[in-house]
Amino acid sequence: MKLQIVLEPSDEGGYTAIVPALPGCISEGDTRNEAIANIQEAVVLYLEPVEDDKNFASEAEYMDIAL
């Protein structure tokens, strides 16, 4: 999966990384590379299913879709 990020210098120093397609998925780093590594980790955590999300009705239908 490919996602576009916005990487911008922070006023306090370092960089802020934002994923526009994932509301609230924001991270920071002291360097560009650190900010990119941190936002990659944030995306993984953002997309990780929450334990409560696994409690669906017995008639729920599961499907895979391509992005």
N, C-alpha and C positions, 0 to 999 in steps of 0.2 A: 504494500500500500504506500502510495506517495502522498504526502501532505505538504502544502505550502506553509512556510513559516515567515513571520516578519521579525527581523532582527534589527534592533535599533540601539544606539548608544544610550545609556542611562545618564541622567544629569549628575548622579552621585558617582559615576564611574562604572565601568563594566558594561554589560549588555543585557537587554531584556528581549526575550524571545516569546512570541505569541503565535498561536495556531488559530487563525480566523475561523476555520471550519469546526473547531471544538470550543464552544463558548466557555470562557473561564480557564482555559488551558494556557497558563503563562508560567514562565520560569526565567531565571536570571543566571548570570555567570560573570566572573571577573574578566574573562577573555571571550572572544568569539567562539572558540572551540569548546570552552566550558559551558557556555550558554547553549550551544547546539547539543552537546551531550546531555545537559540537564533537561532540555525540552524533549529530547527523545525519550528519556526516562519518564517525564511527565505524561507524554502521550500514551505510553504503555500502561501507566497507572490509571489514566483517564479512561482507557478503553477496557480495562480489566473488569470483568463482571463482579458485581457485588453479590455476596452470598444470598441476600434477600431477593435478588433478581432471578434466582433459580427456582423459586416457589411459584410456578405458574399453575393454572388450572389444568386438570388432567386432559381436557379436550384441546389444549393449546397445540398449535401446529408450528413445527420448527422448519425453517427454510434457510438456505444459504443464498446470498445475493452477491453479485460482483460489483465492485466499486471502481 
